[in-house]
Amino acid sequence: MITFKKPDVKNFYRTFNIQSFTVSPDEKQLVFSTNLTGKYNLWAMDLPNQYPYPLTFIDQTCQALRYSHDGSFMVVGFDHDGDENGQLYALPPAGGEMVPLRTAEGHRHMLPFLSKDDQRLYYTSTKGNETYLNIYRYDIASGEESIVVEGEGAACFLVAVDEEENNFAYLKQYANTYAPGFIFQDGKSYSLTPETDEQFTVGEGEFVGDEYYFATTFGEDFDYLAKFNLNTHEFTKVLSIEKEEFGPIRYDKSTNTLYFVTSKGVKDYLYQYDLADGTYKNSNLPASIIQGGSVAKSGNVYILAGSATKPNNIYMKEAGRNEWKQLTNLAVPGVKEEELVDPEVLTYSSYDGMMMEALFFKAKEEVSNGHVILWPHGGPQAAERKFFRAMFQFLVNRGYSIFAPNFRGSTGYGLAFTKMVEGNWGEGPRLDNIAGLEYLYENGLADRDKTLLMGGSFGGYMALLLHGRHPEYFKAVVDIFGPSNLFSFIESVPEHWKPIMNQWVGDPVKDFDKLTEYSPITYLDTMTKPMLIIQGANDPRVVKQESDQIVKALQEKGRDVKYLVLEDEGHGFSKKENEILVNTTILEFFDQFVEAKVLAD
């Protein structure tokens, strides 16, 4: 009888990903950014569902992807080795040469929109206004450019342009939880919402005739659907669904309906809303989380979606039908979906009685080594949800269980809950994580002597802080590009982030004592457990100095610290060889602290 070894790390990390996609106007070509060769490039399929072929060979992350209205070219955006400075190019449908549209070294160009005749490009850029950004109009034929909206007071982002190019919707981001929206019309900006002293958010929307539809938390805790009349400038609430947060909106002109995504805790939902009679229906998603979507002129709907046990794939639903067709087929090589672990959704009471939701990936009994990894998610104003993480599935396959709490500050639970992390990075979320561990111990889901800790970005910061404040809980710690010193972090973030830092993290002068208390580097003396620290050299969000300084300080104290720097990566790992290296290193690091392994290769 032939026997096969258990899948190793390469099986899981040869799981390819799709970042984004676009569909040609005639729906004959599907274009998507994927890492099929180990590095991200644009690939295409000639529908219906034929073999994919490459369009670019730039080996970089795609940050913008939009087809022209006539189908003759695409606007594409790429950064360089994770620096997030997106540059915009024109690319023909057959691929090949990329013609520069808007490029400027050291600046980022984002959110491109084309005019109906494809002659003018509208986009947002740090060029000329690094702190507050500008919204530009670029005439492709003449090369002339002008500013549509000059950012001031907060970073400004273009989110929609109407067909006549008379109305422009944009957001001003004062904070992640305070982002009002505006319509720029006839040389003047009009607020989408009535005046208020309360903070709220506005999301992206769609122009439909004389109205602009968008999601907002204006006056409420959860996002809902609202509209703004472009003639009367009147705001109207349209629809809310209890405890569900409205997200991206797409208009289907063929049926005069809106499609919108909502999130509720760890899952997404997709609805179709009839503008004529105000009714809506659930579109029965084929996955748990939607990463992007579009509606074709025909009424066909395309989405990029995945789940905890299935990577992102592109699906299509034909107009008038409710069945989804899977157009791509990415999965874990050599591993059946039923062999992967779908997480349990746990609810527990935190230190102050507030209820928290968490995902628990429980290793199967036959492979479990008894160890649980606490994973505080990044953001922090984000959430751990039922999307696919190759890292999680590999570690669970290798016997580790993973506990991922959505502590206060997470999204998907209302605006008030999300705001609880602002100016409170090192207190509430930290204690929510500890309360989660105590819940596991009390319910027999984890062993107090077999707990490990790992996080990335804010999760890396939380891993460092938990190590310093609560070292008795953990056997070993992994920090992936986490801020170590909140003072230096505040100073080093991208310029257009800086206006939000006082509310988000704190004021270095007024909040000096609090920021000192919340900075992991304050607790070097109690960081005694073995550590692995991982950093991308080009990270623009959490710069390399954040990891350098804590590694140096711990090494000077003689601590056991392994440091892995990826020279061609930023805030994440976009190259397959680096992803495999990182996660092989994590597994080898954690395996040192598992006394008795039940696994057999």
SULJOMO-V779268 format. One record per residue. N is the residue number from 0. SS is DSSP state (h for helix, s for strand, l for the rest). PSI is psi as a letter, one per 40 degrees, with the letter a starting at -180 (none if undefined). OMEGA is omega in degrees with one decimal (none if undefined). Layout:
# SULJOMO-V779268
{{N;SS;PSI;OMEGA} {N;SS;PSI;OMEGA}}
This chain:
# SULJOMO-V779268
{{0;l;h;179.5} {1;l;h;176.2} {2;l;i;-178.4} {3;l;i;176.4} {4;l;i;173.9} {5;l;i;177.0} {6;l;h;177.0} {7;l;a;-174.0} {8;h;d;-176.5} {9;h;d;175.7} {10;h;d;-177.4} {11;h;d;-177.8} {12;h;e;163.3} {13;l;e;170.8} {14;l;h;-175.1} {15;l;i;-175.3} {16;l;i;171.2} {17;s;h;-178.4} {18;s;d;-174.6} {19;s;i;-179.3} {20;s;i;170.5} {21;s;i;-179.2} {22;s;h;178.7} {23;l;i;-178.0} {24;l;d;178.7} {25;l;e;178.3} {26;l;f;178.0} {27;l;e;-179.5} {28;s;h;174.4} {29;s;h;-178.4} {30;s;h;-177.9} {31;s;i;176.7} {32;s;h;-178.0} {33;s;i;-178.5} {34;l;f;-178.0} {35;l;d;179.4} {36;l;e;-176.1} {37;l;e;176.1} {38;l;i;-174.1} {39;l;h;172.5} {40;s;i;174.7} {41;s;h;176.2} {42;s;i;179.9} {43;s;i;171.5} {44;s;h;174.6} {45;s;h;-176.3} {46;l;i;8.7} {47;l;h;165.5} {48;l;g;175.0} {49;l;a;-175.2} {50;l;h;-179.2} {51;l;i;178.7} {52;s;i;-174.8} {53;s;i;175.6} {54;l;d;-179.3} {55;l;i;178.9} {56;l;f;-175.3} {57;l;e;176.6} {58;l;f;-178.1} {59;l;i;178.8} {60;l;h;178.5} {61;s;h;-177.5} {62;s;e;175.7} {63;s;i;-177.8} {64;s;h;-176.0} {65;s;h;177.2} {66;s;i;172.4} {67;l;i;-176.9} {68;l;d;-179.7} {69;l;e;176.4} {70;l;e;-175.4} {71;l;e;178.9} {72;l;i;173.9} {73;s;i;167.9} {74;s;h;-177.8} {75;s;i;179.5} {76;s;h;178.9} {77;s;i;171.0} {78;l;a;179.6} {79;l;h;175.4} {80;l;f;173.2} {81;l;e;-178.5} {82;l;e;176.4} {83;l;e;175.3} {84;l;g;-176.2} {85;l;h;176.0} {86;s;i;-173.5} {87;s;h;-178.7} {88;s;i;168.9} {89;s;h;-178.3} {90;s;h;177.2} {91;l;i;-178.3} {92;l;d;179.4} {93;l;e;-179.1} {94;l;a;179.3} {95;l;b;-174.4} {96;l;h;173.3} {97;s;h;-179.4} {98;s;h;179.9} {99;s;h;173.3} {100;s;c;177.9} {101;s;h;178.8} {102;l;i;176.2} {103;l;h;-176.1} {104;l;h;177.9} {105;l;e;179.1} {106;l;i;178.6} {107;l;h;178.1} {108;s;h;-170.3} {109;s;i;172.9} {110;s;f;-179.3} {111;s;i;174.5} {112;s;h;177.9} {113;s;i;174.0} {114;l;i;-176.0} {115;l;d;178.8} {116;l;e;176.9} {117;l;f;-177.7} {118;l;e;-177.0} {119;s;h;179.8} {120;s;h;175.0} {121;s;h;-177.5} {122;s;i;177.1} {123;s;i;-177.4} {124;s;i;171.8} {125;l;e;-178.0} {126;l;h;176.8} {127;l;e;-177.8} {128;l;g;-172.5} {129;l;d;-175.4} {130;l;d;-173.3} {131;l;e;176.6} {132;l;i;175.0} {133;s;i;173.6} {134;s;h;-171.4} {135;s;i;168.0} {136;s;h;-178.3} {137;s;h;176.6} {138;s;h;-172.5} {139;l;d;-177.0} {140;l;d;-175.2} {141;l;d;-176.5} {142;l;e;179.6} {143;l;i;-178.6} {144;s;i;177.4} {145;s;i;177.0} {146;s;h;175.2} {147;s;d;177.7} {148;s;h;175.4} {149;s;h;-176.9} {150;l;i;174.3} {151;l;i;176.6} {152;l;d;179.2} {153;l;i;178.8} {154;s;h;-176.4} {155;s;h;-177.6} {156;s;h;175.6} {157;s;h;-178.9} {158;s;e;178.5} {159;s;i;175.3} {160;s;h;-179.9} {161;l;i;-173.3} {162;l;d;-178.1} {163;l;e;-178.1} {164;l;f;176.4} {165;l;d;-175.5} {166;s;h;-178.8} {167;s;h;177.1} {168;s;h;177.5} {169;s;i;-179.9} {170;s;i;171.2} {171;s;h;-173.7} {172;s;g;174.6} {173;s;d;177.5} {174;s;i;176.4} {175;l;d;-179.4} {176;l;e;175.5} {177;s;g;-176.9} {178;s;g;178.7} {179;s;i;-179.2} {180;s;i;-176.0} {181;s;i;168.4} {182;s;h;174.7} {183;s;h;-170.8} {184;s;h;177.4} {185;l;f;175.9} {186;l;e;-178.1} {187;s;i;178.3} {188;s;h;178.4} {189;s;h;178.9} {190;s;h;177.7} {191;l;d;-175.1} {192;l;i;176.6} {193;l;i;179.8} {194;l;i;178.1} {195;l;i;174.3} {196;l;e;-178.5} {197;l;i;175.3} {198;l;i;-178.3} {199;l;i;-179.7} {200;s;i;171.7} {201;s;h;178.5} {202;s;a;179.1} {203;s;i;-177.1} {204;s;a;-177.4} {205;s;h;171.6} {206;s;h;177.0} {207;s;h;-177.5} {208;l;b;-178.9} {209;l;e;-177.3} {210;s;i;176.6} {211;s;h;-179.3} {212;s;h;-176.5} {213;s;i;175.7} {214;s;i;-179.3} {215;s;i;170.9} {216;l;e;-178.9} {217;l;h;176.7} {218;l;e;-178.2} {219;l;i;-176.6} {220;l;d;-179.6} {221;l;i;177.6} {222;l;i;176.4} {223;s;i;179.9} {224;s;h;178.6} {225;s;i;176.6} {226;s;i;-179.3} {227;s;h;179.1} {228;s;h;-174.5} {229;l;e;179.2} {230;l;d;-176.7} {231;l;e;-177.4} {232;l;f;-179.5} {233;l;h;177.2} {234;s;h;178.9} {235;s;h;170.8} {236;s;h;-175.7} {237;s;d;-173.0} {238;s;h;170.9} {239;l;i;175.9} {240;l;h;-170.6} {241;l;h;174.9} {242;l;e;175.9} {243;l;h;-178.8} {244;s;h;-179.7} {245;s;i;179.4} {246;s;b;-175.8} {247;s;i;-177.9} {248;s;h;176.6} {249;s;i;-178.0} {250;s;h;174.6} {251;s;g;-176.6} {252;l;d;-176.2} {253;l;d;-179.6} {254;l;e;-176.6} {255;l;f;178.4} {256;s;i;173.6} {257;s;h;167.2} {258;s;h;175.6} {259;s;i;177.8} {260;s;h;170.5} {261;s;i;174.7} {262;s;i;176.3} {263;s;h;-176.9} {264;l;b;-171.0} {265;l;e;-176.8} {266;s;i;175.6} {267;s;i;175.1} {268;s;i;178.8} {269;s;h;-178.4} {270;s;i;171.3} {271;s;h;-174.4} {272;s;h;-179.6} {273;s;h;-177.7} {274;l;d;-178.4} {275;l;d;-175.2} {276;l;e;175.4} {277;l;e;177.5} {278;l;i;177.6} {279;s;i;180.0} {280;s;i;179.7} {281;s;h;-177.1} {282;l;e;173.1} {283;l;g;-176.2} {284;l;i;175.1} {285;l;e;-177.7} {286;l;a;-175.2} {287;l;d;-172.8} {288;s;h;176.6} {289;s;h;179.5} {290;s;e;179.4} {291;s;i;-179.5} {292;s;i;177.1} {293;s;i;176.9} {294;s;h;179.8} {295;l;i;178.1} {296;l;d;-179.6} {297;l;e;-173.5} {298;l;e;175.0} {299;l;i;-178.1} {300;s;h;177.5} {301;s;h;177.4} {302;s;i;169.4} {303;s;h;-172.0} {304;s;i;178.9} {305;s;a;178.6} {306;s;a;-177.1} {307;l;d;-177.1} {308;l;e;-179.1} {309;s;h;179.5} {310;s;i;178.0} {311;s;h;172.5} {312;s;i;178.9} {313;s;h;-178.8} {314;s;i;177.8} {315;s;h;174.5} {316;s;h;-178.9} {317;l;i;179.6} {318;l;h;177.3} {319;l;e;179.8} {320;l;i;-178.0} {321;l;e;177.4} {322;l;i;-179.4} {323;s;h;174.6} {324;s;h;179.6} {325;s;h;-175.7} {326;l;d;176.3} {327;l;i;-173.9} {328;l;g;177.2} {329;l;h;179.6} {330;l;a;176.8} {331;l;h;-178.6} {332;l;h;175.5} {333;l;e;-178.3} {334;l;h;177.4} {335;l;i;-178.2} {336;h;d;-179.5} {337;h;e;176.6} {338;h;e;178.2} {339;l;i;-173.4} {340;l;h;172.2} {341;l;h;-172.6} {342;l;i;168.8} {343;s;i;174.1} {344;s;h;-178.6} {345;s;i;173.8} {346;s;h;-179.5} {347;s;i;179.1} {348;s;h;-179.6} {349;l;a;-173.3} {350;l;d;-177.3} {351;l;e;178.8} {352;l;e;179.0} {353;l;h;-177.4} {354;s;h;179.3} {355;s;i;174.6} {356;s;i;-178.5} {357;s;i;171.3} {358;s;h;179.4} {359;s;h;176.5} {360;s;h;-173.6} {361;l;h;177.8} {362;l;i;179.8} {363;l;i;-172.7} {364;l;d;-174.7} {365;l;e;179.7} {366;l;e;-172.2} {367;l;h;173.4} {368;l;e;175.4} {369;l;e;-177.0} {370;l;i;177.9} {371;s;h;175.8} {372;s;h;171.3} {373;s;h;179.9} {374;s;g;170.2} {375;s;h;-174.5} {376;l;i;177.5} {377;l;a;178.3} {378;l;c;-4.8} {379;l;e;-178.1} {380;l;g;177.3} {381;l;a;179.3} {382;l;i;169.6} {383;l;h;-173.1} {384;l;a;-176.1} {385;l;f;172.4} {386;l;i;-173.3} {387;l;h;170.6} {388;l;h;177.5} {389;h;d;178.7} {390;h;d;-178.6} {391;h;d;-174.6} {392;h;d;177.8} {393;h;d;-178.7} {394;h;d;177.5} {395;h;d;177.2} {396;h;d;179.8} {397;l;e;170.1} {398;l;e;179.7} {399;l;h;169.4} {400;s;i;-176.6} {401;s;h;179.9} {402;s;h;-174.4} {403;s;g;-177.7} {404;s;i;171.4} {405;s;g;-177.3} {406;l;i;179.9} {407;l;h;-172.1} {408;l;e;-179.9} {409;l;i;176.4} {410;l;i;178.9} {411;l;e;-177.0} {412;l;e;178.9} {413;l;i;-176.6} {414;h;d;-178.5} {415;h;d;178.8} {416;h;d;-179.9} {417;h;d;-177.9} {418;h;e;-173.7} {419;l;e;178.6} {420;l;e;-175.5} {421;l;h;-175.8} {422;l;e;-173.8} {423;l;f;-175.0} {424;l;d;-169.2} {425;l;e;-176.0} {426;l;c;-175.2} {427;h;d;-179.6} {428;h;d;178.5} {429;h;d;-178.4} {430;h;d;174.3} {431;h;d;177.8} {432;h;d;179.1} {433;h;d;177.7} {434;h;d;177.4} {435;h;d;176.7} {436;h;d;179.0} {437;h;d;176.6} {438;h;d;178.7} {439;h;d;-178.7} {440;h;d;-176.8} {441;h;d;-177.6} {442;l;e;174.7} {443;l;f;-178.6} {444;l;e;179.7} {445;l;i;178.4} {446;l;h;-177.7} {447;l;d;-178.1} {448;l;e;-176.6} {449;l;f;-178.5} {450;s;h;177.8} {451;s;i;-173.5} {452;s;h;178.4} {453;s;i;175.7} {454;s;i;179.0} {455;s;i;-179.5} {456;l;b;174.6} {457;h;d;176.4} {458;h;d;174.8} {459;h;d;173.7} {460;h;d;-178.4} {461;h;d;176.4} {462;h;d;177.8} {463;h;d;-176.8} {464;h;d;177.5} {465;h;d;176.6} {466;h;d;-178.6} {467;h;d;-175.6} {468;h;d;-174.5} {469;l;f;-174.8} {470;h;d;-177.0} {471;h;e;-178.1} {472;h;e;-164.2} {473;l;i;175.7} {474;l;d;-179.0} {475;s;i;-171.2} {476;s;h;173.3} {477;s;h;176.1} {478;s;h;178.1} {479;s;h;-177.5} {480;l;f;177.2} {481;l;i;173.8} {482;l;h;-179.8} {483;l;d;-176.9} {484;l;h;-173.7} {485;h;d;178.0} {486;h;d;179.9} {487;h;d;176.9} {488;h;d;179.9} {489;h;d;-177.6} {490;h;d;-168.7} {491;h;e;-179.1} {492;l;i;176.5} {493;l;i;-174.3} {494;h;d;-176.7} {495;h;e;171.2} {496;h;d;-167.8} {497;h;d;178.7} {498;h;d;-178.2} {499;h;e;-169.6} {500;h;d;-178.6} {501;h;d;179.6} {502;h;d;-173.1} {503;h;d;-175.1} {504;l;d;-179.4} {505;l;i;178.1} {506;l;h;-176.1} {507;l;d;179.6} {508;l;d;-177.1} {509;l;d;-175.7} {510;l;f;-175.1} {511;h;d;-177.2} {512;h;d;-178.6} {513;h;d;-179.4} {514;h;d;174.1} {515;h;d;179.1} {516;h;d;-175.8} {517;h;e;-178.4} {518;l;h;-179.4} {519;h;d;-175.3} {520;h;e;175.5} {521;h;d;-169.4} {522;h;f;-179.3} {523;h;d;-175.0} {524;h;d;-178.1} {525;h;e;174.6} {526;l;g;-171.8} {527;l;e;-176.4} {528;l;i;178.4} {529;s;i;-175.8} {530;s;i;168.5} {531;s;h;179.4} {532;s;h;-175.0} {533;s;h;-173.9} {534;s;h;170.1} {535;s;h;-174.5} {536;l;d;-176.0} {537;l;e;-176.6} {538;l;h;179.2} {539;l;e;-176.8} {540;l;d;173.9} {541;l;g;-171.0} {542;l;i;-174.6} {543;h;d;-178.8} {544;h;d;179.0} {545;h;d;177.3} {546;h;d;-179.6} {547;h;d;-172.1} {548;h;d;-179.3} {549;h;d;176.4} {550;h;d;-179.6} {551;h;d;-177.9} {552;h;d;-179.4} {553;h;d;178.4} {554;h;d;177.6} {555;h;d;176.6} {556;l;e;176.5} {557;l;f;-177.5} {558;l;i;179.4} {559;l;g;-177.0} {560;s;h;173.0} {561;s;h;-175.1} {562;s;h;179.2} {563;s;h;179.4} {564;s;h;176.0} {565;s;h;-172.0} {566;l;d;-175.7} {567;l;f;178.5} {568;l;i;177.6} {569;l;b;-178.0} {570;l;g;-174.4} {571;l;i;-174.4} {572;l;h;-171.7} {573;l;e;-176.9} {574;l;h;-171.6} {575;h;d;-179.4} {576;h;d;177.1} {577;h;d;178.8} {578;h;d;178.8} {579;h;d;178.9} {580;h;d;-178.3} {581;h;d;-172.4} {582;h;d;169.5} {583;h;d;179.0} {584;h;d;178.1} {585;h;d;-179.7} {586;h;d;-179.9} {587;h;d;179.7} {588;h;d;-178.7} {589;h;d;-177.5} {590;h;d;177.8} {591;l;d;-171.4} {592;l;e;175.6} {593;l;h;-173.5} {594;l;d;-175.4} {595;l;h;-179.9} {596;l;h;179.6} {597;l;e;-174.7} {598;l;i;174.3} {599;l;h;-178.7} {600;l;none;none}}
